[in-house]
Amino acid sequence: MRKAYVDKDNCTSCNQCADNMPKYFMMDEDDLSQTHISGTSINDAVIPDEDEKKVQKEMDECPGECIHWKKH
């Protein structure tokens, strides 16, 4: 399991990640993306191994290139 976060300074507010994977991404009050787990662990979401490839796809396709894995 790895943790994912969004660098909000580079978020383009396109909603792509939140639309594609609402389980792990949602928009905040400023219309910027952030990771979450059931509305908690904001921008510090632990991604289960079985979903890492799906989240990586969102990272790869993000127009703002703002979704990243946290370094340990």
Secondary structure, 3 states (H helix, E strand, C coil): CEEEEECHHHCCCCCHHHHHCCCCEEECCCCCEEECECCECCCCEEECHHHHHHHHHHHHHCCCCCEEECCC
